[in-house]
Amino acid sequence: MRRHVVSLYRSRLAKERGYVQKDWGGRLRVALVYPNRYRVGMSNLGFQWVYYLFNQREDVVAERAFLPDGHEMSLYHQWGGPLLSLESQRPLNEFHLIAFSLSFENDYPNILTLLKLAKIPLLAQDREDAFPLVAAGGVITFMNPEPLSPFFDFFVVGEAEPQLDILVDTLYESLSQISSKQELLRTLVGRIPSIYVPAFYRESYSDRGMLEDFSPINSDIPEKVTVAKSSMEILDPPHSCILSPETEFSDMMLVELGKGCGRGCRFCAAGYVYRPPRFQVEERLLDFFTRKQNQRIRWGLISSALSDVPYLDRLGQFILEHGCSFSVSSLRADAVTKGLLKAIKAAGQRTITMAPEAGSERLRRVINKHLSQDQIIHAVEQIAEEGDLHLRLYFIIGLPTETWRDVEGIVDLAKVIKHHMVKIGAPKGRVGHIRLSVNCFVPKPFTPFQWLPMDPVESLKEKQRWLQKMIAKEGGIRITYDVTKWAYVQTLLSVGDRRVAKILLLVHENNGDWNKALRHSELNPDFFVYRHKERDERFAWDFLDHGIDKKYLINEYEKALASRPSPVCRPESCTLCGVCGGRKS
């Protein structure tokens, strides 16, 4: 059966453009693993970019591995052999480093499935040899890695660019100089402030179940782990390096225009863990696109704050003038312009995505959205005037302080938006479709809402049913939701501590059955999901140093409860949060 897996992988490679295959001789061998199916992993820009960065090094051979899909998984079960890499079809346990790229909490159980398929012990303490090391990077690791800590030898905390070279240098040197896993991990921590080794820290809990202490086991281990932040000084922006017809963006190359967002939405982790917000230098970006213009690429322009990119209009026109096309991710309503809409339409994009998040003005003040209904309607009118454009709107239910009046506000706002779309578009015979995407609020680390619980599942289901009923009455608007069960799981994994790893083991032992695992767990998951945290509570992620003053987050939390907005982030002149030179806690 091994030959069937090999044949499948070679067939997949034959459809790709841009993958790298190297001889293994004398190189550090890295297996870059995405804990989901190939289609999902290869649609992830962060995963592709790290693959590119590793393979830029002549002394590294980096290959990929993914969670096998249904047919592929059945081949592995029939064969009984170890998980293979895509490029050379070699077992993962023959690599020096197995590096997971983590973007979503709900992928956590897949990590254990992949380790089992690779014939690698699940717990780090059961892996005595220096190699292969099992590590992880990605945005999840610099929010709260603790629910995963027993499974990993170390985490690469923060953005990849400033730490990848020294990581590779250290590991490459260790191939001949270091004899034990413990010695290697100590060397990594000593050289790289952004390396977190869970085994080097101990924790204790109070009688009430709260985290009481989290401290290093020795004085030479730092109390806090510094989260690495990159500059925009690299020659090329992060971009897709492999195109494949088997991905969500099969004909599109993604490119990141910036990191972070300065708007300060209080529910959004990206607005805090990526501070300060940074954009690519326009001249370098134009040079990058110029060098790629002969390839007739369709570009996917992405950023946490795409609308705040100061040269977005000019960039869109530049791409079109050079014979390529593009599409954009979500736009802020207050940044929509006629020129940008014309360029988007000329590039072939037909759906504009905006995120009001809340239906009422009051709740948008609570979350610090900086967006009025008048601004939303003005954007809708411009979209309708342009014509032949559809509209997708993102909302969140279960936000802190939400009342039924706020939920009703979603329907009211949708009706007003539809009215303007029809009023302007109908006489021209081109009324765009409207789709609402309604998600559940999940509290995230390092945000002002990290102290708050998730809305009960039954309450969320009731709101979903009511919204479905009311939108159906209106007609002409489609509505979709996320699954409340998975929002509960995501909250557990977002704000849980090291003890939650036991629940993940139960999920693994019960073949992914979360209901059964939660029923048989000695740990009550509601303790993490539904409990209102105290202001002075120690969090599982407090050892990570983003530079953000915790007192600033408390102040933002209190302003939210009072429905008071805060100004947007101004890195050049503001030190309030602590990242840009203020006091850290």
N, C-alpha and C positions, 0 to 999 in steps of 0.2 A: 504493500500500500504506500510505502514511502515514495515510490516512483510516481504515483498519482498526485501526491502533494507537490513534488518537484515539478511535474508537468503543469499543474495549475499555476504555480508561481512563475514559471518561465513564460507561460502564456500571458500572464498579467504584466510582466516586465516588457513583453513585446509590444504592448499597447501604450506604454508610457513614453514620454519624451522628457529627458533631463536627468534620469537617475544616474548614480555613480557606482561603478564597480571597480574594485581595486584588488591587487594581489595582497594576500595577508602577510607576506614575509616582512618581518622587522617592524610591524606597525602595531599601535595600540588598537585593539579590536573593541568597537563600541556597538552594542545592539540598542538601537533607539526604538522604544516600544510605545505604541499608543494603545491604551486600554479600551479599545472599541474596534468595530469592524473597519476594514480597509477604506470603505467609502467615507466614513466619518473622519477617520484619522487623516486621510489625504486631503480633506477639505479644511484642515486646520492650519492656519498660517504659521503659528508658533512652532508646530511640529516640523513643518517643511523648512523653516528658517534655521532651526537648530541642526537639522540634517545637513543643510548647506554649510553652516559654520564648521561643523565637525569635519566635513569632507574637504574644506578649504585647506586643512592641515595635511601636509604630505606624510606625516608620521602617524596618521589616523586612518583607519578604514571603518566607516560608519554604515551600518546596514539597518533595515527596518523590520519590525515585526508588529502584527496586529492580532486582535481577537479573531479567531477563525469564525466565519459565518456558518450557517446551517450545514451545507454540503461539505464545506472544508472541515468543520468540526467533526462530522461523521467519519471523514477519512482518517483523521487523527485517532479517533476512538477505535476504528477498525485496525489501524496499524499498531497503535500502542507506543509509538516512538515519541521523542521529545519535539517540542516546538522548534520550527526552523525559521531562519531569517529569509527575507524575500530575495535579496540579491544573490547570495551564494548558496542558499538552501543548506546552511549549516546549523547545528543545534545551538541554542542560545547559551547553554552552559559551557561552550567553548570560547565565549567572548570574555574579555577582561572586565568590561563594564556593561551592565544592563541598566539602561537609563530610561525610565518611564517619563513621558510627557503628560502632565495632568492638567486638565482644564475644567472638568465637571465632577462634582461630588458623587453623582449617581453612577459614575464609572468605577467607583472603588471596589465593588465585589469582583469586577472583571480582572483587577490586579491579581487577586488570589487565584482566580481561574488560570491566568496566564503563567503564574509561577508554578502552579501544579503541572500544567502542560509542559513546561520547560524542565520538569524534574528537578526543581530547585526548592529546598525547604522554605515554607511560608514565613517562618519567624527568623529574624536576623540572628538571634542568639543561637539558632541551630545551624548556622552556616559558619564554620570555623575557618575555612581556607580564605586566604587573602583575595583570591579571584574565583569566580566572578563576583565583583561588588554589585550590589543592587541599590540603585539611587533613583531619585526623582527630582524633577524640576517642573516649572510651570506656575501659573498664577495661583493655583490652589495652595502650593507649598509655601508661599509667603503671605497667606491669609491665616490658615490654621492646619498644619500638617499632623497634629497630634493623634487624631483617630487612626492614622496610618503608621504611626511611629514604630510599633513593634515589627513591622514587615520590612523596613528599609534600613540599610546600613548608614546612609546619609542622605540629606536633602541639599540640593543646590538652590539656595534661597535668593530670589530676586531675578533680575533680567540677565539673560545669558551673555550678552556681548562683553561686559567688563570682567567676567570671571572664567570664561571658557578656556582661554589660552593657558592661564596658570593652572587650571584644573588638569588639562591635558599634559602640560609639562610635568606636573607632580606625579601623575599616574604613569606616564611613560618612564620617568626616572625610576619609579618603584618597581618596574618589571625586573630589574636586575639588582636593586639596592635594598629592598625592604623584604623582610622574611615573613612578617605576621600581619594579619588583618588589623589588629589593635594598633600596631606601630604605624601602619599606613593611614588609618583614620586620624590618629593624633597629628601626623604630619600635615594632613589636609586641613585640619582645624587650625594648626599653627600658622599655616601660610595664607589661608583664605578666610577672612572674617565672616563671609556669607555661607560657610558650610555648617550645617546643623547635623550633629550625630546624636540621635535620641538616647543611645546607650550611655552617653556621657552626662546625662541629667537624671535626677531622681525627683519623684513627686510624692506628696502626701495629701491626705484629705481629712476634713473635719468630721465630727460626728454627724453633722447635717449633710454631708456629702459634697461640700464645696472644696475646691482646690485650695489647700492651705499653704503648701510650699512647693516651689519648683526651683531647683538649684543644681549647679554643676557638682559632679562627684569629686572633683579636685580643683585646687586653686588655680591651676594653669588653664582651665577651661573657662571661657568668658561667660558671664552671667546672661548677657544678651547676644543675639546673633544679628549682625548688621545686614539689612536687605540691600542687595546690590542694585544700583540704578545706572542706566546707561545714558550717555550723552547722545547728541545727534551728529556727532563728528565722523561717524563711519561713512565710507565712500558711497555705498549703495544702501537704500532703505530696505528693511525686511520685506521680502517678496517670495512668492511661490517659485520653486525651482523645478518642479515636476508637474507636467500636465498629464492627465489620464482621463479617458472617457468614462471611467467607473467612479467618478467623484461628483459631488454636488455642483462644483464649479468646473465642469469638464472642459469648457472652452474659454476659461477665464483665468488670468493670472492675478492673484491678490497682491496688493502693495499697501504697506502701512505708512500713513502720512504723519502720524504722531502717536505719542503715548500719553495717557492720562486725560483728565478733564477738569477744568477749573470751575465748573458751574456749582459744585458742592451739593448735589442732590444727596439727601441724608440717608437714603437707602442703598446707595450705589457704592460698592467696594472699589470699583475702578477709579472713582473720583478721589479716593484717598490713598490706596496702596501704590498708585503710580505717580503720586505727587513728587515734584512739581510737574504740571502739564508741559509737554515739549512737542515741538513740530519739526519736521525735516526742513533743512535749509532749502529755500526755493531754488536757488541756482543749481545746487547739487542734484536736486530732484529732476529738474528739467534736463540736466545733462544725462541722467540715468534713462529717462524716457527717450531722449534723442538717440542714445546708443541702441535702444530696443525697437525703434520705429520700423525698421525694415521687416520685422517679424509679424507685423499686422496683428498685434495682440489686442484682445479685449481685456481691459484692466478693471479689477474690482477695487475701488478706492475705499479703504477702511481706516477708522480711527475711533477711539473712545469719544472724541468730540469732533467729528468730521466737519460739522457746520462752523466750527471755530477756526478751522484752517484758514489763515488770512488770504491765501492765494487760490482758494478752491475754484472760483469762477475762471481765473486765468488758466489754471491747470487743465480744466475741462476743455477749454477752447484749444489749448496747445495740443492736447492729445488728438482731438478731432482734426486739426489742421495738418497733423503729421500722419494721417491715414489710419489711425487706430480708433478704438471706441472704448467706452468705459461705463461702469455703473457705480452707484453710490449706495452706501448703507443708510441708516436712519439719519434724517435731517431734523434739526430743530425748527419749529414753526417760525420763530422770530428771525431765522436766517434764510428763509426761502426768498429767492429773488426771481424776477422774470428771466434775467439772463441765464441764471443757473438752470431753471426749468427748461428753457429752450435748448441748452446744451445737453441736458440729460435726455430730453426727448430725441434730439438729433443723434445721440449715441445709441438709441434703440431701447432704452429703459422705459417701461410703461407703468411701473408702480412706484409711488412715492410713499416712503414710510416715515411716520412721525410718532412721537411718544408723549402724549399729554400726561400719561401716567395716572392722573386723577381727574374725576369729572367735575369737581367743584374748585372754585378759587381758593376757598379756605384750606382744603387739603393740599393743594399745590403749594400754598405758603408753608404748611407743616413740613413738607418734604423738600422745601427750598428749590422748587422747580424753576422759578424766575420766568413764568410763562402765564400770560393772561388769556382769557377767552377771546378778547378782541384780537390778540396776536394770532391765535389759532385760526380764527375765522378769516382773518386777512390772508393767511397762508392758503387756506382752502379756496378762497376766491381766486387767488392767482393760479392755483392748480386747475381749477375749473375753467378759467379763461384760456389757459394753454390748450386744454382739450385733449382727449384720447389718453388721459392719465388716470390710473386707478389709485386708491388711497388705502393704506393700511395703518391702523392706529393701535398703539400699545397702551394698555391700562393695567393697573395693579389693584387687586382687591385685598383686604385684610391689612392695609397700612395702619400704622399707629394713629390713634384718635378717630379712626373712620367710624362714621355713623351711617344709618340707612339713607340719610339725605345725601351723603356723599356717593353712595352706590347709585342712587336715583340720578345723580348728576351725570353719570356715565351715559345713561340713556338720553337724558336731556341734551347733552353735548352732541351725541351721535345724531339726534334728530335735527339739531341746528345745522350741523355739518352737511347732512343729507339735503336739507332745504336749500342751502347755498349751492351745493353741487348741481342740484336739479334746476334751480332758478337760472343759473348762468349757463349750464351745459345743455339743457333741453332745447332751447331755441336753436342751438347749433347742431342738434341731433347727435350729441356725443357726451353722455353722462357716464362718468367713470364708476366702477364698482367701489363699494366701501366694505372693508373687512376690519372687524375688531378682534384683537388678540388680547385676551384677558388672563393675566398670570397672578399667582398667589405671592404675597409678600413673604420673603424669607430673610430673617435677620442675618447680617453678615459681620464678621470681625472687622475691626478698625473703621467702623462707621458709627455715627451718633446713635443708631438704632440697635447697637450690639447688646444693649441692656434689656431689650424688649422681647417678649415672647411672640411666637407665631399665633395668628388667629386660629381658634379650634377648627379642625377639619370639617365638622358638621356645620359650623357657621359659614365656612367658605362654600361648601356644597349648596347651602340654602341660597347664598348670594348668586352663585352660578345658575341655579335653576330659575331664580327670579329674573336675572338678566336675559337668559335664553327666552323666557316667556315674553318679556316686554319687547325685545328686539324682533322676535318673530311677528308680533303684532304690527310693528312699524313697517316691515317689509323692505326689501331692497338693500338690506344690510346683512352681511354674514358675520357670525361670531364663533370663535374657537377659544378653548380653555386649555390650561395645563391640568394635570391630574393631581388632585389634592393629596393623595397618598404619597406621590413622589415629592411634593413640596414638603411634607412632613419629614420624609427621609432626608431630603437635602438639608433641612434645618438641623436635624440631629447630627449630620456629618459636618455641617458648617460650624456649629458652636459647641460640639462635644469635645471631651478631653480624651486622654489616652485610654480610658476604660472602655470607650466606644469600640475599640478594636475587637473586644470580645464579642460584640454584636456582629461585627463584620465576619468573624470566624464562624458564628452560628449561621449566618446567611450562606456562607460558602458550604458549610456542612449540610445545609438543607437545600442545596441546588438552586440558590437564588430566591428562595421563598421568604420574603421579608415578614409576612404576617406570622408565619410559624416561628421565625427567629425572634421576633419581638415578644411573642407569647411566652417563649421559653427562656428569655433573658432574665438573669438575676438583677440586672441593672434596669431601672425604670426609665425608658426613653423620654417620658413626659417631663422628667426632671430637667432636661436640657431644652426641650421644645416649647413647653408651656409655662416655664417659670420666669417671673419678672426678676431680673438680677439687681442686686444692690449696687449703689454708686461706687463703693469702695471694694467691690468684689475682684478677686484675682482671676483673670481669664487664662485659659490654656495657651493662648497665643501671645500673652504679654511679654514673653521673652524675645519676640521678634521686634527689632528696632527699625521702624520706618522713618523715624525722626518726628513723628506726630506726637504732640503733647496730649496726653490722655485728658487733661483738664479742658483742653479745647474741645474734645469730643463730648465731654460732659456738658459743657456750655451750649454746644450745638443741640444736644439732646433736650436740654431745658428750653431752649428757644423754640424747638419743634413743638413741644407740649403747649407753648404759649402762642403758637401760630405766627412766630416772628421769623422773617427771612434774614439771611446773612448775605454779605456781598460775595461776588464771585472771586475766585483765586487770582491774585495778581503777583506772580513770583518776583517781578522786578521791584515791587514796592511794599509787599506785605510779609510779615513774619508771624502772623497770628497762630497758625497751626503748628509751628515749630520746625517745619521741614526746611524753610529757607532762612535759617539763622536764628530762629527764636529759641526759647528755653524748651528742653526736652524733659520728659518724665519717664 
